[in-house]
Amino acid sequence: MKKIFCMIALAAFSLTAWSQNPLRLSTYSGTSVARYDGQQCDVTANRYLLTGWNTISMPFAMTEQELDDALGQGVKLERLVGVTQQGNEIVLNFQDCKAEGVKANTPYILYYPGETGNKNLHVYTQIENKESKVTMTTNCGVKVTMGGAATKTDGKDLYGILAVNNSEANFTHIDNAEAFFYATRCYINIPGEQQFTLIANHLGAGEVTGIDEIAKTDDVVDVYNVLGMRVAHNIKAGDINNLEPNIYVVKGRKILVK
């Protein structure tokens, strides 16, 4: 019995010691974190950032303060909250979410105001091994997926923020067979052969509101997308929540339907 107890204690000690070992993530080729799933680790990720808009997805969370400490208080963080389409143009609605901090395995766009170069993200946090992806459907039925590259990923026929023009955070279609995404970057995937022009729309943290804040349930309203195209005419305000998840404009205010 004593021998069994010692073996159990040794195993528990080894597991604890392993979880406390430093974990250095490769943001170039990628690092398998499956064996660290659910463990608290001392994590370091040396990430190359461009001045302007970048994409980012990490297998761990960071608080707003930790993000500021690593990248400076001028950094911005936005997540995809809706997609709107008119013809071959798709608007990607990104909303400020910095106050929430970085959530594990969530794709973001990140504005870095500092000089282009390597930055260290160093936190003691829990590792989560899961897919990084969010999928939304436009008002025309086109599926748009924003995903994070856990490993170096083939970029052909995906959309990405090109380093040569990242001031607006617009995702550009990639037709180069030799292009790729480094690990911890994000891309947009739209199935099919049709190519689209993707436009980023930046929303402040308080810009999107609930319909109940601007209209009564039985009020009859018109509903528009962010491109100004009317998508519903003379419907009850309470029925807006039955529309496809997206951002709509009602009475000049943006409404988020989840």
N, C-alpha and C positions, 0 to 999 in steps of 0.2 A: 504493500500500500504506500509506504514511504517513497519507494522508487517511482511509482506511478505519479505521486504528487510532485516529485521533483521534475519529472519529465514535462508535466503540465505547466509547472512554473517556468521552466526553461523555455518552453514554446511561447508562453505569454510574454516573457521577457524579450525573446528574439523578435516577436511581432512588434512590440513596442519600440524596440531599438531600430527596427527597419523603418517604421513609420516616421521616426525622427531623423532619419538619414536625409541629407540634402538631395533634392531632385532638381536636376538641371535640364530644362526643356530645350530641345532644338527647335528654333523657329525657322529653320531652313528645310531640313528633310522631314522633321517630325519626330516625336518620341512616344513610344507606346506606354500608356499609363494604366493599362488594364490591371496590372498587379497592385497598383496603388489605389485602386477605386475605393472610395469611402474613407481613406486614411488621411490623417493630418500630416502634412509635409512642409518642410522648409523649402520653398520653391523659388527658383531663379529662372527667368526667361529673358534672354538678351535679344530684344526686338529692334529691328531696323525700322525707323519711322521717317517719313518724308514730311517736310514742312507743308501743312495743308491737310487734306482729307486722306485718311488711310482706312483700311478695314481691319477688324480684329475679332478673334474668337479664341478663348482660352479654356482649358479644362479645369479652371478654378475660379473662385469669386474674388473680387476686390471691392473694398468699400470706397466711397467717394474720396475720403481722406487719403487712403492708400494710393489711389489713382493720382491725386494731386501731388502727393509726396514724390511719386515716381516721375511724373511728366510735367508738373507745374499746374498752377491754378487756372491757366488759360485754356486747358484742354477741354474739348467738348465730346460728349458721347451721345449717340442717337441710335435708336432701334427702329426697324421697319414696322409700321403700324397699319399700313393700307396701300393698295395699288389701284390706280384709276387709268382707264384706257380710252383713247379716242383715235381711231384708225390704227396706224402703226406706232403711235406714241404712247408710252406707258409712263405714268408718273409714279415714282416710288416715294411714298410719304414716310419720312423719317421724323421721329419726335425725340426731343431732348429728354434723356432719362438719366443724366449724370447723378442726380440725387439718389437714385436707386443703387448706384454702384454697378460694377460689372458682375453679371451672373454667369455661372459656369456654363460653357458650351452654348452660348448665345451669340449669334452673329450681330456685329455692330459696325457702324462707321464711326471713326474717331478723328477729330480735328486736333492736330498737334501744332502749336504755334512756335515751337522752338526750331533750332537749326537741324537740318537733316543729319541723321546719324544713328548710332546704336544707343538704345536706352535699356537700362536694367529694370525689370519688374521683379521685385523681391518681396514675397509675403510668406507668412506661415498660415496655411489654409488647408481646406479639405479638397482632395482631388476627386473629380467626377468623370468617369469614363462613359460617355454616351455621345450620340450623334448630335452635331450642331446644325440645326436646320429649322427654317420657318417657311411655310408655304401659304400663299394667299391667291385668290382668284379675282381677276379684274371684272368689271361690269360687262365685258364682252366674252367672258368665259375662258380667258387665257390664264393658265396656272403659272405663277411666278414663285420660284423658290430661292431664298437666300440661304446659302450654306457656308459652313466653315471648313477649311481644309485642315484635317488632322495631320495629314502627311503631304509631301510635295505632290501636287495634283495636275494632271493634264488640263490645259486651259482652253484647248480648241473648242469652239462653238459655245463657250460660256461667255459671260459678261463680267468685266472687272474694271476697277478704277485704275487707269493707266498712269504710270509714274510721270509721264511727260505732260499730263494735264489733269491734275488732281485738285484744282482750285474749287470746282463746283460739286465734286463727289458724284459726277455722272458716270454710270457704268457703260463701257463700250464693248461691242461685240468683238470677239477675238477669232480671227480666221487663220492664225498662224499655227501650223501643226507642231511647231517647236516651242510654243508658249506654254507656261505653266504657272501655277500659284504655289508660292512657298507655304509651309505650314503656318498656321495661326492666322492666315489671311482668309477673306471671304469672297464669294463670287455670287452671281445671279445666274440661275439656270431656267431657261424657258424651252420646253419641249417643242419639237417640230422644226421645219426648215425655214419658216418665216423669221426674218430679222426685224427687230424693233429698235426704235430710238428710246432710250431710257433717260428720264429726267428726274433729278432729285429735288424733292420739295421738303424744306426744313421747317419743322413746326416747333414752337417753343413749348416748354413743359405745361403751360396753362392754356394753350391755344385751343385744344380740343375739349368740347364740353358735352354734357348729356342733353338730350332733347328736352327733358323735363325742366331744364333751367331757362329755356327760351320760349317754350310753347306748352299749352295745355294739351292733354291727351286727345281731346276731340277737335282741336284746331285743324283746319284744312290748310296744307302747305304744299309748295313745290320743292323738290329736292334736286340739287345739282351736284356734279362731281367737281373736283378741284380744278378741272380744266374749263369749267363754266358750262358744261353740257348738261341739260336737264335730263334726269334719269327717272323722275317720277312726278306726276302732275296731279294736283288736288287730292292728295292722300292725307289720311289722318296722321297727326304727329306721332301718335302711339304706334302706328304701323311701321315707322322708320326702322325700328329695331328688328324687323323681319327681313330687311334688305340684306344683301350679301355683305359680309364683314368688310368694312372699308371706311374711308373718311368722306363725308358728304358735307355740303354747304346748305344750310337752311337759315333764311332770314339774315344772311350775311355772316353767320357763325358756323364754324367747322364742328361737325358731329362725328364722333367715332362710334361705329357699330362693330362690336366684337363678335 
